[in-house]
């Protein structure tokens, strides 16, 4: 079973400040955490920090730390009321013992772990140690102690803070990449799992660039089948691909490129199988133009602390002349504006998309809903948009570009590029949902023969 721990950048920063203030003694804090079981193991997500108050420590020394019984009881009570797990994270100042448990830490575990396991009643407990920017730890869950294998900080930059980044197997194939971001950067790409939702013109170009860049695992999600019109814009499609599922035909093409793992899911993003697979991704690309799918991606970004890179493009046409070619790339994570407070997703549009096709066409003719007409699209524009999205991905995981956070807006018609900043609305529901894991189901149910993200509708209509 693989064990993963994800911090938000804001919570990780507050913990680092706490550790620095406590030096030269060890310092620590309890952290409320959501969790989710996946096909590969358990994932843990930070929800909030319980900073120590007066009387919090039974022992606090340069090489030894133990919380008081009263503080443990307070932390357990808060976790109980919110249905969350708990983590205890502490520092090893000035490099004492490094980011590994010392004998004194194991002495602390002997007293603390049985209390936590008994009182959390099946919810996980984790213990982590921090030293000089790196972390390691263990989780006690389902009757066993397991080591945390993957620890990450999710923010404008995705940071791996564990000790398990291995060397890439084949540096010769990626020698031009290594000249830019080094062997360690290439090794990190090889350990990432990236989801691509939508295998059309933009999504197929994104997936192809990811695989050729050495991303270790790519998961492609799309329920639709190839049509003749797709062959002119979709990478990996051919005349004989017509009638095949988009995700499956693209995955077959991608597997011929390189040795990276590629999984095809021929289902909608709201399907349970897709949600479970995408929840374990390090980054998800949203290459879909409907609001229902974006609502699901929004909840994945929040509840499972996954970075989502949303890419889209539109060509404005008047009398068969272009009036604008807009490309947009948006990075969404728990510390940014979500799709709702950023004005990207409209609850009424989600409802309209859930209507049966005949009913929606009738409302369209009556002027109650927007039409379903196709919009112009050409492969240079979808490919350019995909490239901007993948460049944002490289900057997010490797820090090679130094781009400012926010929505990247590009007008290819006017050859103009700029960034628009957007802050999270403190009253938005996203402030209550981040890091809760599987505590709330985010896959949709069936309504009238069409998919609808019910949780989003209940909260926002």
Secondary structure as the mmCIF struct_conf table of DSSP 4:
data_model
#
loop_
_struct_conf.conf_type_id
_struct_conf.id
_struct_conf.beg_label_comp_id
_struct_conf.beg_label_asym_id
_struct_conf.beg_label_seq_id
_struct_conf.end_label_comp_id
_struct_conf.end_label_asym_id
_struct_conf.end_label_seq_id
STRN STRN1 UNK A 2 UNK A 8
HELX_RH_AL_P HELX_RH_AL_P1 UNK A 9 UNK A 22
TURN_TY1_P TURN_TY1_P1 UNK A 23 UNK A 24
BEND BEND1 UNK A 25 UNK A 25
STRN STRN2 UNK A 28 UNK A 38
TURN_TY1_P TURN_TY1_P2 UNK A 39 UNK A 40
STRN STRN3 UNK A 41 UNK A 50
TURN_TY1_P TURN_TY1_P3 UNK A 54 UNK A 55
STRN STRN4 UNK A 57 UNK A 61
TURN_TY1_P TURN_TY1_P4 UNK A 62 UNK A 63
STRN STRN5 UNK A 64 UNK A 67
HELX_RH_AL_P HELX_RH_AL_P2 UNK A 69 UNK A 82
TURN_TY1_P TURN_TY1_P5 UNK A 83 UNK A 83
STRN STRN6 UNK A 85 UNK A 91
HELX_RH_3T_P HELX_RH_3T_P1 UNK A 93 UNK A 95
TURN_TY1_P TURN_TY1_P6 UNK A 96 UNK A 97
BEND BEND2 UNK A 99 UNK A 100
HELX_RH_AL_P HELX_RH_AL_P3 UNK A 103 UNK A 120
TURN_TY1_P TURN_TY1_P7 UNK A 121 UNK A 122
BEND BEND3 UNK A 123 UNK A 123
STRN STRN7 UNK A 125 UNK A 131
TURN_TY1_P TURN_TY1_P8 UNK A 132 UNK A 133
STRN STRN8 UNK A 134 UNK A 141
TURN_TY1_P TURN_TY1_P9 UNK A 142 UNK A 143
STRN STRN9 UNK A 144 UNK A 147
STRN STRN10 UNK A 150 UNK A 154
BEND BEND4 UNK A 155 UNK A 157
STRN STRN11 UNK A 159 UNK A 160
BEND BEND5 UNK A 162 UNK A 163
HELX_LH_PP_P HELX_LH_PP_P1 UNK A 166 UNK A 168
BEND BEND6 UNK A 169 UNK A 169
TURN_TY1_P TURN_TY1_P10 UNK A 171 UNK A 174
HELX_RH_AL_P HELX_RH_AL_P4 UNK A 175 UNK A 190
TURN_TY1_P TURN_TY1_P11 UNK A 191 UNK A 191
STRN STRN12 UNK A 193 UNK A 197
BEND BEND7 UNK A 200 UNK A 200
HELX_RH_AL_P HELX_RH_AL_P5 UNK A 201 UNK A 213
TURN_TY1_P TURN_TY1_P12 UNK A 214 UNK A 214
BEND BEND8 UNK A 216 UNK A 216
STRN STRN13 UNK A 217 UNK A 221
STRN STRN14 UNK A 225 UNK A 225
HELX_RH_3T_P HELX_RH_3T_P2 UNK A 228 UNK A 232
TURN_TY1_P TURN_TY1_P13 UNK A 233 UNK A 233
TURN_TY1_P TURN_TY1_P14 UNK A 235 UNK A 236
HELX_RH_3T_P HELX_RH_3T_P3 UNK A 239 UNK A 241
TURN_TY1_P TURN_TY1_P15 UNK A 242 UNK A 243
BEND BEND9 UNK A 244 UNK A 244
STRN STRN15 UNK A 245 UNK A 245
HELX_RH_AL_P HELX_RH_AL_P6 UNK A 246 UNK A 255
TURN_TY1_P TURN_TY1_P16 UNK A 256 UNK A 257
BEND BEND10 UNK A 259 UNK A 260
STRN STRN16 UNK A 261 UNK A 265
BEND BEND11 UNK A 267 UNK A 267
TURN_TY1_P TURN_TY1_P17 UNK A 269 UNK A 270
BEND BEND12 UNK A 271 UNK A 271
HELX_RH_AL_P HELX_RH_AL_P7 UNK A 272 UNK A 279
TURN_TY1_P TURN_TY1_P18 UNK A 280 UNK A 280
BEND BEND13 UNK A 282 UNK A 282
STRN STRN17 UNK A 283 UNK A 286
HELX_RH_AL_P HELX_RH_AL_P8 UNK A 291 UNK A 303
TURN_TY1_P TURN_TY1_P19 UNK A 304 UNK A 304
STRN STRN18 UNK A 307 UNK A 318
TURN_TY1_P TURN_TY1_P20 UNK A 319 UNK A 320
STRN STRN19 UNK A 321 UNK A 332
TURN_TY1_P TURN_TY1_P21 UNK A 334 UNK A 335
BEND BEND14 UNK A 336 UNK A 336
TURN_TY1_P TURN_TY1_P22 UNK A 339 UNK A 343
HELX_RH_AL_P HELX_RH_AL_P9 UNK A 347 UNK A 353
TURN_TY1_P TURN_TY1_P23 UNK A 354 UNK A 354
BEND BEND15 UNK A 355 UNK A 355
HELX_RH_AL_P HELX_RH_AL_P10 UNK A 357 UNK A 365
TURN_TY1_P TURN_TY1_P24 UNK A 366 UNK A 367
BEND BEND16 UNK A 368 UNK A 369
HELX_RH_AL_P HELX_RH_AL_P11 UNK A 379 UNK A 398
BEND BEND17 UNK A 401 UNK A 401
HELX_LH_PP_P HELX_LH_PP_P2 UNK A 403 UNK A 404
BEND BEND18 UNK A 405 UNK A 406
STRN STRN20 UNK A 407 UNK A 411
TURN_TY1_P TURN_TY1_P25 UNK A 412 UNK A 415
STRN STRN21 UNK A 416 UNK A 420
HELX_LH_PP_P HELX_LH_PP_P3 UNK A 423 UNK A 425
TURN_TY1_P TURN_TY1_P26 UNK A 426 UNK A 427
BEND BEND19 UNK A 428 UNK A 428
TURN_TY1_P TURN_TY1_P27 UNK A 429 UNK A 429
HELX_RH_AL_P HELX_RH_AL_P12 UNK A 430 UNK A 433
TURN_TY1_P TURN_TY1_P28 UNK A 434 UNK A 435
STRN STRN22 UNK A 437 UNK A 437
TURN_TY1_P TURN_TY1_P29 UNK A 438 UNK A 439
BEND BEND20 UNK A 440 UNK A 440
BEND BEND21 UNK A 443 UNK A 443
STRN STRN23 UNK A 445 UNK A 447
TURN_TY1_P TURN_TY1_P30 UNK A 448 UNK A 449
STRN STRN24 UNK A 450 UNK A 452
HELX_RH_AL_P HELX_RH_AL_P13 UNK A 454 UNK A 460
#
